[in-house]
Amino acid sequence: MQPFVFQHKDLDSHPLFINLSLIQYVNTVEKDLLIGSGKAFICFTYGNFSKITSQGSKPEIGPVEVQPVENFYHLGSSNHSKLIAIGIKPDLLYNIVELPENMPPENLFPLLPPALQELFLQLRNRLSNVIDIKEAEKIIIKNLSPFIHQWSAPTPLTPIINMIFEKEGKTTIQEILNHFPVSKSSLHSYFKRYIGLPPNFYIRLIRFNFFLRSILRNSYSIQEAIYQNKYFDYSHLKKDFARFTGITPKELNQIKNKSLIEVFEKINYRIS
């Protein structure tokens, strides 16, 4: 039996939001492996959730989670829990809350100004009884519309992030430097400031996501997916598997959980 009911809606052409997901858990999920998407999220949680990050930490899951771009993690939930997640264009999260200089924490909500904290808590309350994705979208857009223009202002990374997604991560730092008027040091500074991760890590994360989707959605073999996603060889893929899932390619069946497959099948991975 499916442990949850999953609803999803792509928010096409929205200047800030990418998509919206509503997940209602009907059974307990002990520990599902989820892969970092290269996007940022505002999440509203109802019920009991647990999380283990790629570093092995176990952060407390609050009622509102403002999550920067992150690596893989394991998520558990009790039955009758609910999660509403708003996908945000990754660099634009900086317009809502400035990332700290060091690697950002799992949840940036405590860094928000008190007025914004109250805004998100009120929005969570208005969504508490919502079970339909279209109703959730209406409530979210209505309550956040006064802030959309300010939060959607492009950053120096916006066209670069768009290029990385358009190329499905099949690009290099040098190609980016050839296309945009930015130095290597400035590019690194921009990524640390607006994303919280170095550019090479981010590019490889996006390419790995497209690689994994080509296997789970198109039933490619690993060798076919290596060719399609322009991996140099199996050893490079093995390193990326360890970096972005914590397992090896031979353990691929371990990540074919229902949550991950459902997400990959229904969510448009692109950002525009």
Backbone as JSON, one array per atom type, in Angstrom:
{
  "sequence": "MQPFVFQHKDLDSHPLFINLSLIQYVNTVEKDLLIGSGKAFICFTYGNFSKITSQGSKPEIGPVEVQPVENFYHLGSSNHSKLIAIGIKPDLLYNIVELPENMPPENLFPLLPPALQELFLQLRNRLSNVIDIKEAEKIIIKNLSPFIHQWSAPTPLTPIINMIFEKEGKTTIQEILNHFPVSKSSLHSYFKRYIGLPPNFYIRLIRFNFFLRSILRNSYSIQEAIYQNKYFDYSHLKKDFARFTGITPKELNQIKNKSLIEVFEKINYRIS",
  "N": [[0.84, -1.2, 0.0], [0.52, 2.24, -0.85], [2.37, 4.59, 1.0], [1.58, 7.21, 1.22], [-0.36, 10.01, 0.02], [0.15, 11.76, -2.83], [0.25, 14.95, -4.16], [0.83, 17.26, -6.79], [1.88, 20.29, -8.37], [3.04, 22.12, -11.07], [4.25, 25.4, -11.19], [4.11, 27.16, -13.59], [5.99, 29.65, -15.26], [6.01, 31.37, -13.1], [7.54, 34.02, -11.3], [9.05, 33.45, -9.03], [8.32, 31.05, -7.6], [8.61, 27.55, -8.24], [7.3, 25.07, -8.13], [4.65, 23.24, -6.45], [3.98, 21.06, -3.8], [1.95, 18.65, -2.16], [1.77, 16.44, 0.4], [0.24, 13.78, 1.91], [0.51, 11.65, 4.54], [-0.4, 8.37, 4.97], [0.47, 6.13, 6.15], [3.1, 5.13, 8.4], [6.37, 6.22, 7.65], [9.53, 5.06, 7.81], [12.24, 5.73, 7.02], [12.99, 7.32, 4.31], [15.1, 7.73, 1.51], [15.96, 10.75, 0.09], [16.87, 12.77, -2.68], [18.94, 15.62, -3.03], [17.69, 18.44, -4.77], [18.7, 20.71, -5.93], [17.23, 22.95, -5.64], [15.54, 25.45, -3.64], [13.39, 25.49, -0.72], [10.26, 26.27, 0.86], [8.7, 24.87, 3.52], [5.82, 23.51, 5.05], [4.93, 21.8, 7.86], [2.96, 19.22, 9.33], [2.21, 17.24, 11.99], [4.37, 14.49, 12.85], [7.73, 14.48, 12.0], [10.93, 13.29, 10.96], [14.45, 13.7, 10.38], [17.49, 12.9, 8.75], [20.52, 14.17, 7.9], [22.93, 14.37, 5.15], [25.31, 14.57, 6.43], [24.87, 13.21, 8.7], [23.64, 14.44, 10.83], [20.8, 15.17, 12.96], [18.48, 17.16, 12.63], [15.98, 19.08, 14.34], [12.65, 19.06, 13.21], [10.78, 21.76, 12.43], [7.58, 23.57, 12.56], [7.57, 25.27, 10.37], [9.77, 25.18, 7.68], [12.46, 26.63, 6.2], [14.32, 25.96, 3.63], [17.53, 25.9, 2.32], [19.43, 25.09, -0.7], [20.32, 21.71, -0.62], [22.14, 18.65, 0.13], [21.69, 15.06, -0.23], [19.24, 13.44, 1.91], [17.6, 11.67, 4.62], [14.21, 11.05, 5.21], [11.67, 10.71, 7.58], [8.32, 9.92, 8.67], [5.31, 10.13, 10.61], [2.14, 8.34, 10.56], [-0.76, 9.99, 9.23], [0.44, 12.45, 9.03], [1.31, 15.59, 7.41], [2.71, 17.31, 4.66], [3.51, 20.32, 3.11], [5.1, 21.7, 0.43], [6.83, 24.35, -1.03], [8.49, 24.89, -3.92], [11.32, 26.84, -4.68], [13.07, 29.09, -6.8], [16.51, 28.61, -6.79], [18.62, 30.59, -6.22], [17.15, 32.78, -5.52], [16.21, 32.56, -2.97], [17.87, 33.96, -1.35], [16.87, 36.53, -1.45], [14.85, 36.46, 0.34], [15.91, 35.62, 2.77], [19.1, 36.34, 3.89], [21.85, 34.26, 3.32], [23.97, 32.74, 5.77], [27.55, 33.28, 6.22], [29.07, 30.93, 6.4], [28.55, 27.41, 5.58], [25.11, 26.98, 5.07], [22.6, 26.4, 7.64], [20.3, 23.59, 8.17], [17.75, 24.62, 8.28], [16.53, 27.74, 7.65], [14.63, 29.28, 8.82], [14.7, 30.35, 11.51], [16.34, 32.55, 11.07], [14.89, 34.47, 9.82], [13.36, 37.74, 9.77], [11.29, 38.79, 12.55], [8.7, 39.59, 11.65], [8.4, 38.27, 9.23], [8.6, 35.63, 10.06], [6.24, 35.44, 11.51], [4.41, 35.85, 9.43], [4.77, 33.48, 7.87], [4.06, 31.55, 9.73], [1.37, 32.18, 10.14], [0.43, 31.67, 7.56], [0.9, 28.92, 7.44], [-1.0, 28.1, 9.33], [-3.37, 28.76, 8.0], [-3.31, 26.89, 6.03], [-3.71, 24.52, 7.28], [-5.95, 22.77, 7.25], [-6.18, 22.12, 4.64], [-6.55, 19.97, 1.88], [-6.4, 19.78, -0.78], [-4.53, 20.43, -3.67], [-4.92, 22.6, -5.4], [-6.43, 24.39, -3.91], [-4.57, 24.92, -1.91], [-2.63, 26.25, -3.43], [-4.01, 28.64, -4.14], [-4.35, 29.88, -1.63], [-1.7, 30.25, -0.82], [-0.59, 31.91, -2.87], [-2.26, 34.15, -2.59], [-1.62, 35.07, 0.01], [1.11, 35.55, -0.1], [1.53, 37.24, -2.21], [2.01, 40.09, -1.89], [4.74, 40.19, -1.5], [6.06, 39.07, -3.6], [7.2, 40.48, -5.8], [9.44, 41.81, -4.71], [10.9, 39.61, -3.69], [11.49, 38.27, -6.02], [13.46, 39.5, -7.45], [16.09, 39.41, -9.79], [19.26, 37.78, -9.28], [22.89, 37.96, -9.54], [23.42, 35.35, -10.18], [21.24, 34.28, -11.45], [20.88, 34.0, -14.43], [22.94, 32.16, -14.83], [22.3, 29.92, -13.25], [19.98, 29.21, -14.64], [21.1, 28.42, -17.09], [22.6, 26.18, -16.28], [20.56, 24.37, -15.58], [19.19, 24.22, -18.04], [21.09, 22.93, -19.57], [21.1, 20.56, -18.3], [22.96, 20.08, -16.32], [25.19, 19.36, -17.72], [27.69, 20.8, -18.1], [30.52, 22.98, -17.6], [32.75, 24.71, -15.3], [34.48, 26.31, -16.79], [33.08, 26.64, -19.2], [30.92, 28.16, -18.32], [32.3, 30.49, -17.52], [33.14, 31.32, -20.0], [30.78, 32.1, -21.15], [29.61, 34.09, -19.61], [30.09, 37.36, -18.18], [32.01, 37.11, -15.86], [34.37, 36.48, -13.3], [36.4, 33.68, -12.23], [36.81, 33.65, -9.46], [34.8, 35.41, -8.61], [32.55, 34.0, -9.44], [32.64, 31.79, -7.74], [32.32, 33.12, -5.29], [29.73, 34.18, -5.63], [28.18, 31.82, -5.73], [28.61, 30.77, -3.16], [27.46, 32.79, -1.68], [24.77, 33.1, -2.6], [23.76, 30.52, -2.92], [25.05, 28.82, -1.16], [26.74, 26.76, -1.59], [29.68, 25.46, -3.3], [30.34, 26.17, -6.82], [31.08, 23.95, -8.52], [30.24, 21.69, -7.11], [27.5, 22.14, -7.12], [26.85, 22.08, -9.88], [27.48, 19.4, -10.47], [25.66, 18.13, -8.83], [23.21, 18.78, -10.09], [23.57, 17.53, -12.6], [23.75, 14.88, -11.73], [21.16, 14.49, -10.75], [19.63, 14.55, -13.12], [20.76, 12.34, -14.32], [19.96, 10.25, -12.54], [17.19, 10.41, -12.81], [16.93, 9.64, -15.47], [17.38, 6.95, -15.29], [15.38, 6.0, -13.5], [13.01, 6.93, -14.64], [13.11, 6.38, -17.38], [14.01, 3.84, -17.58], [16.66, 3.3, -18.26], [19.77, 1.54, -18.52], [22.61, 1.57, -16.28], [24.95, 2.01, -17.75], [23.91, 3.06, -20.14], [22.8, 5.41, -19.14], [25.1, 6.71, -18.23], [26.28, 7.35, -20.66], [24.27, 9.01, -21.81], [24.24, 11.16, -20.06], [26.75, 12.14, -20.16], [28.87, 11.32, -18.48], [32.27, 10.85, -17.53], [33.37, 8.34, -16.93], [32.83, 5.17, -15.27], [34.02, 5.34, -12.75], [33.93, 8.07, -12.08], [31.18, 8.34, -11.89], [30.68, 6.64, -9.73], [31.87, 8.07, -7.65], [30.17, 10.28, -7.58], [27.77, 9.05, -6.91], [28.33, 8.27, -4.28], [28.71, 10.77, -3.17], [26.22, 12.08, -3.53], [24.2, 10.36, -2.76], [25.09, 8.62, -0.82], [25.47, 5.94, -1.19], [26.51, 3.13, -3.31], [26.6, 2.65, -6.94], [25.9, -0.02, -7.36], [24.13, -0.5, -5.38], [21.75, 0.52, -6.17], [19.05, -0.29, -6.14], [18.31, 0.2, -3.55], [17.51, 2.85, -3.4], [15.25, 2.99, -4.81], [12.78, 3.73, -3.68], [9.29, 4.24, -2.86], [8.65, 6.91, -2.41], [10.71, 8.43, -3.64], [10.54, 7.6, -6.34], [7.94, 8.41, -6.95], [8.19, 11.19, -6.69], [10.08, 11.71, -8.73], [8.66, 10.92, -10.99], [6.45, 12.64, -11.12], [7.22, 15.31, -10.77], [8.26, 18.13, -12.52], [11.49, 18.61, -13.33], [12.88, 20.82, -14.15], [13.47, 24.42, -13.91], [12.12, 26.43, -15.15]],
  "CA": [[0.0, 0.0, 0.0], [1.27, 3.48, -0.91], [2.37, 5.18, 2.35], [1.17, 8.61, 1.21], [-1.07, 10.55, -1.14], [1.04, 12.8, -3.34], [-0.29, 15.88, -5.15], [1.88, 18.15, -7.25], [1.5, 21.25, -9.4], [4.09, 23.0, -11.56], [3.81, 26.79, -11.25], [4.79, 27.62, -14.81], [6.2, 31.08, -15.52], [6.0, 32.2, -11.9], [8.88, 34.6, -11.17], [9.76, 32.98, -7.83], [7.99, 29.67, -7.26], [8.77, 26.57, -9.31], [6.24, 24.07, -8.03], [4.01, 23.08, -5.15], [3.66, 19.66, -3.51], [1.19, 18.38, -0.94], [1.91, 15.02, 0.68], [-0.48, 13.32, 3.09], [1.0, 10.33, 4.89], [-1.44, 7.49, 5.54], [1.21, 5.12, 6.93], [4.39, 5.59, 8.89], [7.55, 6.02, 6.81], [10.66, 5.05, 8.73], [13.42, 6.46, 6.55], [13.11, 7.36, 2.86], [16.22, 8.51, 0.99], [15.57, 11.76, -0.9], [18.05, 13.35, -3.29], [18.89, 17.06, -3.17], [17.19, 18.8, -6.1], [19.29, 21.94, -6.43], [16.27, 24.02, -5.44], [15.25, 25.82, -2.26], [12.0, 25.17, -0.38], [9.55, 26.64, 2.08], [7.89, 23.7, 3.84], [4.92, 23.57, 6.2], [4.77, 20.42, 8.32], [1.88, 18.94, 10.27], [2.46, 15.89, 12.46], [5.73, 14.17, 13.3], [8.72, 14.21, 10.96], [12.33, 13.16, 11.39], [15.36, 13.9, 9.25], [18.91, 12.64, 8.93], [21.2, 14.82, 6.79], [24.05, 13.62, 4.56], [26.4, 14.6, 7.41], [24.49, 12.38, 9.82], [22.96, 15.19, 11.89], [19.36, 14.93, 13.06], [17.89, 18.43, 13.04], [14.57, 19.07, 14.71], [11.78, 19.57, 12.15], [9.82, 22.7, 12.97], [6.34, 23.71, 11.78], [7.95, 25.91, 9.11], [11.16, 24.93, 7.32], [12.97, 27.37, 5.04], [15.46, 25.09, 3.35], [18.38, 26.22, 1.17], [19.86, 23.92, -1.47], [21.0, 20.75, 0.25], [22.51, 17.35, -0.41], [20.7, 14.03, 0.09], [18.86, 13.28, 3.31], [16.57, 10.67, 4.88], [13.04, 11.66, 5.84], [10.69, 9.81, 8.16], [7.1, 10.61, 9.09], [4.27, 9.29, 11.22], [0.9, 8.34, 9.79], [-1.62, 11.17, 9.37], [1.21, 13.68, 8.91], [1.12, 16.28, 6.14], [3.8, 18.2, 4.27], [3.27, 21.19, 1.96], [6.41, 22.23, 0.06], [6.88, 25.3, -2.13], [9.81, 24.95, -4.54], [11.74, 28.21, -4.98], [14.29, 29.2, -7.6], [17.5, 28.47, -5.72], [19.36, 31.78, -5.82], [16.23, 33.82, -5.05], [15.99, 32.43, -1.53], [18.67, 35.02, -0.74], [16.04, 37.72, -1.35], [13.98, 36.29, 1.5], [16.79, 35.59, 3.94], [20.5, 36.26, 3.5], [22.51, 33.07, 3.84], [25.16, 33.03, 6.57], [28.79, 33.15, 5.45], [29.46, 29.53, 6.35], [27.52, 26.54, 5.02], [23.85, 27.28, 5.76], [21.99, 25.32, 8.42], [19.23, 22.89, 7.45], [16.52, 25.41, 8.31], [16.84, 29.16, 7.8], [13.48, 29.98, 9.38], [15.05, 31.2, 12.67], [17.06, 33.75, 10.65], [13.97, 35.44, 9.25], [12.87, 38.78, 10.67], [10.08, 38.36, 13.26], [7.48, 39.81, 10.87], [8.3, 37.2, 8.24], [8.3, 34.42, 10.8], [4.8, 35.47, 11.81], [3.71, 35.67, 8.15], [4.8, 32.07, 7.48], [3.28, 30.78, 10.71], [-0.03, 32.42, 9.82], [0.13, 30.94, 6.33], [0.8, 27.5, 7.82], [-2.28, 27.9, 10.01], [-4.43, 28.81, 6.99], [-3.2, 25.68, 5.2], [-3.75, 23.34, 8.15], [-7.02, 21.83, 6.9], [-6.24, 21.99, 3.18], [-6.18, 18.65, 1.37], [-6.42, 19.87, -2.25], [-3.38, 21.21, -4.11], [-5.37, 23.86, -6.01], [-6.81, 25.27, -2.81], [-3.32, 25.34, -1.28], [-2.01, 27.25, -4.3], [-4.74, 29.9, -4.02], [-4.06, 30.48, -0.32], [-0.29, 30.66, -0.8], [-0.41, 33.06, -3.74], [-2.95, 35.29, -2.01], [-0.95, 35.56, 1.2], [2.49, 35.95, -0.36], [1.6, 38.12, -3.37], [2.62, 41.4, -1.64], [6.19, 40.09, -1.38], [6.62, 38.36, -4.75], [8.04, 41.35, -6.63], [10.71, 42.01, -4.0], [11.62, 38.35, -3.58], [11.79, 37.72, -7.35], [14.5, 40.28, -8.12], [17.18, 38.53, -10.24], [20.59, 37.91, -8.7], [23.92, 37.71, -10.56], [23.46, 33.92, -10.53], [20.0, 33.81, -12.09], [21.08, 33.42, -15.77], [23.87, 31.04, -14.76], [21.51, 28.78, -12.79], [19.11, 28.82, -15.75], [21.92, 27.69, -18.06], [22.96, 24.87, -15.73], [19.39, 23.5, -15.72], [18.92, 24.0, -19.47], [22.08, 21.96, -20.04], [20.96, 19.37, -17.46], [24.2, 19.9, -15.57], [26.28, 18.93, -18.6], [28.49, 21.98, -18.4], [31.73, 23.1, -16.78], [33.05, 26.06, -14.83], [35.08, 27.06, -17.89], [32.02, 27.02, -20.15], [30.18, 29.27, -17.7], [33.15, 31.67, -17.59], [33.18, 31.74, -21.4], [29.47, 32.62, -21.56], [29.15, 35.19, -18.77], [31.16, 38.29, -17.78], [32.28, 36.88, -14.45], [35.64, 35.8, -13.06], [36.27, 32.42, -11.48], [36.67, 33.96, -8.03], [33.47, 36.0, -8.4], [31.57, 32.92, -9.59], [32.66, 31.02, -6.49], [31.74, 33.97, -4.25], [28.29, 34.25, -5.86], [27.56, 30.56, -5.33], [28.64, 30.66, -1.7], [26.57, 33.79, -1.12], [23.36, 32.93, -2.97], [23.36, 29.11, -2.88], [25.62, 28.19, 0.02], [27.58, 25.63, -2.03], [30.57, 25.84, -4.4], [29.71, 25.94, -8.12], [31.3, 22.63, -9.09], [29.35, 20.77, -6.4], [26.12, 22.38, -7.59], [26.73, 21.57, -11.26], [27.48, 17.93, -10.44], [24.39, 17.71, -8.23], [22.17, 18.87, -11.11], [23.8, 16.47, -13.59], [23.42, 13.6, -11.12], [19.71, 14.38, -10.71], [19.15, 14.16, -14.45], [21.21, 10.95, -14.5], [19.12, 9.34, -11.78], [15.86, 10.42, -13.42], [16.96, 8.87, -16.72], [17.29, 5.53, -14.92], [14.11, 5.67, -12.85], [11.87, 7.27, -15.49], [13.25, 5.84, -18.73], [14.51, 2.46, -17.48], [17.98, 3.13, -18.84], [20.79, 0.88, -17.71], [23.6, 2.52, -15.79], [25.85, 2.35, -18.85], [23.19, 3.97, -21.05], [22.66, 6.7, -18.46], [26.42, 7.33, -18.24], [26.46, 7.94, -22.0], [23.29, 10.08, -22.01], [24.54, 12.28, -19.19], [28.12, 12.56, -20.42], [29.86, 11.02, -17.46], [33.53, 10.43, -18.13], [33.5, 6.89, -16.79], [32.13, 4.6, -14.11], [34.64, 5.78, -11.5], [33.36, 9.38, -11.77], [29.8, 8.11, -11.45], [30.73, 6.04, -8.39], [32.14, 9.16, -6.71], [28.97, 11.1, -7.45], [26.79, 8.27, -6.14], [28.68, 8.38, -2.86], [28.55, 12.17, -2.75], [24.84, 12.58, -3.59], [23.23, 9.4, -2.21], [25.67, 7.87, 0.29], [25.57, 4.53, -1.54], [27.2, 2.86, -4.56], [25.68, 2.31, -8.04], [25.42, -1.4, -7.23], [23.06, -0.49, -4.39], [20.71, 1.38, -6.74], [17.71, -0.72, -5.72], [17.99, 0.75, -2.23], [16.9, 4.16, -3.49], [14.01, 2.92, -5.6], [11.64, 3.73, -2.77], [8.09, 4.8, -3.47], [8.68, 8.37, -2.32], [11.61, 8.97, -4.65], [10.0, 7.34, -7.67], [6.77, 9.27, -7.11], [8.69, 12.54, -6.91], [10.72, 11.79, -10.03], [7.68, 10.75, -12.05], [5.44, 13.69, -11.2], [7.74, 16.66, -10.69], [9.1, 18.66, -13.6], [12.74, 18.93, -12.63], [13.41, 22.1, -14.59], [13.07, 25.56, -13.08], [11.37, 27.42, -15.93]],
  "C": [[0.88, 1.25, 0.0], [1.21, 4.19, 0.45], [1.89, 6.63, 2.38], [0.34, 8.89, -0.03], [-0.3, 11.78, -1.59], [0.32, 13.63, -4.39], [0.79, 16.88, -5.52], [1.35, 19.07, -8.34], [2.71, 22.09, -9.78], [3.52, 24.41, -11.68], [4.54, 27.48, -12.39], [4.83, 29.14, -14.88], [6.09, 31.96, -14.28], [7.41, 32.75, -11.67], [9.7, 34.08, -10.01], [9.56, 31.5, -7.57], [8.13, 28.76, -8.48], [7.62, 25.58, -9.31], [5.71, 24.02, -6.6], [3.66, 21.61, -4.97], [2.91, 19.57, -2.2], [1.22, 16.87, -0.73], [1.19, 14.7, 1.99], [-0.07, 11.88, 3.37], [-0.1, 9.52, 5.56], [-0.82, 6.36, 6.34], [2.52, 5.73, 7.4], [5.49, 5.27, 7.89], [8.77, 6.12, 7.73], [11.81, 5.94, 8.26], [13.53, 6.35, 5.04], [14.3, 8.22, 2.47], [15.7, 9.46, -0.08], [16.83, 12.48, -1.38], [17.88, 14.87, -3.38], [18.57, 17.46, -4.6], [17.88, 20.01, -6.7], [18.37, 23.13, -6.31], [16.15, 24.33, -3.95], [13.77, 25.59, -1.99], [11.54, 25.93, 0.87], [8.58, 25.51, 2.36], [7.06, 23.97, 5.09], [4.63, 22.14, 6.62], [3.67, 20.34, 9.37], [2.03, 17.48, 10.71], [3.92, 15.72, 12.82], [6.62, 13.78, 12.13], [10.1, 14.08, 11.59], [13.21, 13.24, 10.15], [16.78, 13.55, 9.66], [19.61, 13.22, 7.7], [22.33, 13.93, 6.26], [25.26, 13.62, 5.48], [26.08, 13.78, 8.66], [23.83, 13.13, 10.97], [21.46, 14.95, 11.84], [18.67, 16.2, 13.54], [16.41, 18.26, 13.42], [13.75, 19.7, 13.59], [10.72, 20.47, 12.77], [8.57, 22.79, 12.12], [6.55, 24.41, 10.44], [9.44, 25.66, 8.88], [11.49, 25.75, 6.08], [14.31, 26.74, 4.7], [16.25, 25.59, 2.14], [18.68, 24.95, 0.39], [20.64, 22.99, -0.55], [21.31, 19.46, -0.49], [21.43, 16.34, -0.02], [20.4, 13.99, 1.57], [17.83, 12.16, 3.42], [15.43, 11.34, 5.63], [12.11, 10.56, 6.35], [9.47, 10.59, 8.6], [6.15, 9.62, 9.73], [3.03, 9.3, 10.33], [0.06, 9.56, 10.17], [-0.82, 12.48, 9.44], [0.97, 14.3, 7.54], [2.3, 17.22, 5.92], [3.37, 18.99, 3.04], [4.59, 21.88, 1.65], [6.3, 23.14, -1.16], [8.3, 25.32, -2.66], [10.13, 26.37, -4.99], [12.99, 28.18, -5.85], [15.47, 29.42, -6.66], [18.2, 29.74, -5.27], [18.45, 32.86, -5.24], [15.86, 33.68, -3.58], [16.75, 33.52, -0.78], [17.86, 36.3, -0.57], [15.1, 37.66, -0.16], [14.79, 36.32, 2.79], [18.22, 35.46, 3.44], [21.14, 35.04, 4.13], [23.71, 33.48, 4.7], [26.42, 32.75, 5.77], [29.24, 31.71, 5.35], [28.34, 28.71, 5.73], [26.21, 26.74, 5.77], [23.34, 26.11, 6.57], [20.85, 24.69, 7.63], [17.97, 23.73, 7.35], [16.86, 26.87, 8.59], [15.72, 29.95, 8.46], [13.85, 30.85, 10.59], [15.78, 32.48, 12.3], [16.15, 34.81, 10.06], [13.64, 36.53, 10.26], [11.57, 38.33, 11.34], [8.79, 38.52, 12.45], [7.29, 38.71, 9.82], [8.02, 35.85, 8.91], [6.79, 34.34, 11.08], [3.98, 35.26, 10.54], [3.64, 34.19, 7.77], [4.01, 31.21, 8.47], [1.78, 30.97, 10.48], [-0.45, 31.68, 8.57], [0.0, 29.45, 6.62], [-0.54, 27.21, 8.47], [-3.43, 27.88, 9.0], [-4.43, 27.57, 6.1], [-3.45, 24.39, 6.0], [-4.81, 22.32, 7.75], [-7.12, 21.59, 5.39], [-5.77, 20.61, 2.75], [-6.17, 18.63, -0.16], [-5.33, 20.84, -2.7], [-3.79, 22.56, -4.71], [-5.79, 24.87, -4.95], [-5.57, 25.8, -2.1], [-2.64, 26.42, -2.1], [-2.69, 28.61, -4.15], [-4.39, 30.62, -2.72], [-2.63, 31.01, -0.28], [-0.08, 31.92, -1.64], [-1.06, 34.3, -3.15], [-2.16, 35.9, -0.85], [0.46, 36.07, 0.94], [2.62, 36.94, -1.51], [2.21, 39.49, -3.08], [4.15, 41.38, -1.63], [6.86, 39.56, -2.64], [7.57, 39.24, -5.55], [9.41, 41.54, -5.99], [11.53, 40.73, -3.99], [12.09, 37.81, -4.93], [12.89, 38.49, -8.08], [15.67, 39.38, -8.52], [18.48, 38.81, -9.47], [21.62, 37.7, -9.81], [23.97, 36.25, -11.0], [22.27, 33.47, -11.35], [20.23, 33.26, -13.5], [22.0, 32.21, -15.77], [23.14, 29.77, -14.28], [20.59, 28.29, -13.9], [19.88, 28.0, -16.78], [22.26, 26.29, -17.56], [21.79, 23.89, -15.87], [19.07, 23.22, -17.18], [19.86, 22.95, -20.05], [22.06, 20.67, -19.23], [22.23, 19.05, -16.7], [25.38, 19.47, -16.41], [27.07, 20.15, -19.06], [29.68, 22.0, -17.46], [31.88, 24.54, -16.29], [33.6, 26.9, -15.98], [34.03, 27.5, -18.9], [31.2, 28.19, -19.61], [30.99, 30.56, -17.8], [33.23, 32.21, -19.01], [31.89, 32.44, -21.82], [29.06, 33.88, -20.81], [30.33, 36.07, -18.34], [31.44, 38.21, -16.28], [33.61, 36.16, -14.32], [35.4, 34.53, -12.27], [36.08, 32.69, -10.0], [35.31, 34.56, -7.72], [32.39, 34.94, -8.5], [31.49, 32.12, -8.3], [32.02, 31.83, -5.36], [30.22, 34.06, -4.39], [27.6, 32.97, -5.4], [27.54, 30.42, -3.82], [27.64, 31.62, -1.07], [25.1, 33.47, -1.37], [22.85, 31.49, -2.86], [23.85, 28.44, -1.61], [26.52, 27.02, -0.29], [28.51, 26.11, -3.13], [29.97, 25.46, -5.75], [29.9, 24.54, -8.68], [30.42, 21.59, -8.43], [27.93, 20.91, -6.93], [25.91, 21.83, -9.0], [26.64, 20.05, -11.26], [26.2, 17.39, -9.81], [23.27, 17.73, -9.27], [22.35, 17.77, -12.15], [23.42, 15.11, -13.0], [21.91, 13.41, -11.04], [19.15, 13.94, -12.05], [19.57, 12.72, -14.76], [20.26, 9.98, -13.82], [17.7, 9.28, -12.35], [15.83, 9.61, -14.71], [16.89, 7.38, -16.45], [15.9, 5.18, -14.41], [12.91, 5.95, -13.74], [11.92, 6.6, -16.85], [13.76, 4.41, -18.77], [15.82, 2.25, -18.22], [18.83, 2.26, -17.91], [21.77, 1.94, -17.23], [24.54, 2.95, -16.91], [25.18, 3.3, -19.84], [23.07, 5.36, -20.43], [23.99, 7.44, -18.38], [26.65, 8.03, -19.58], [25.54, 9.15, -22.19], [23.65, 11.34, -21.23], [26.0, 12.7, -19.2], [29.04, 12.43, -19.22], [31.12, 10.52, -18.13], [33.68, 8.91, -18.08], [32.79, 6.46, -15.51], [32.72, 5.11, -12.78], [34.13, 7.16, -11.1], [31.92, 9.24, -11.26], [29.78, 7.57, -10.02], [30.98, 7.11, -7.34], [30.9, 10.01, -6.49], [27.86, 10.36, -6.72], [27.07, 8.41, -4.65], [28.4, 9.78, -2.34], [27.08, 12.56, -2.62], [23.78, 11.58, -3.12], [23.76, 8.67, -0.99], [25.79, 6.39, 0.03], [26.36, 4.38, -2.84], [26.19, 2.57, -5.67], [25.11, 0.89, -7.92], [24.27, -1.52, -6.23], [21.87, 0.34, -4.86], [19.32, 0.99, -6.28], [17.31, -0.15, -4.36], [17.31, 2.11, -2.31], [15.65, 4.16, -4.38], [12.81, 2.82, -4.67], [10.48, 4.46, -3.41], [8.1, 6.32, -3.45], [9.51, 8.97, -3.45], [11.05, 8.78, -6.05], [8.79, 8.24, -7.94], [7.2, 10.71, -7.41], [9.28, 12.67, -8.32], [9.71, 11.7, -11.17], [6.78, 11.97, -12.22], [5.99, 15.11, -11.23], [8.58, 16.98, -11.92], [10.38, 19.18, -12.97], [13.28, 20.31, -13.02], [12.86, 23.25, -13.76], [12.32, 26.63, -13.87], [10.66, 26.73, -17.08]]
}
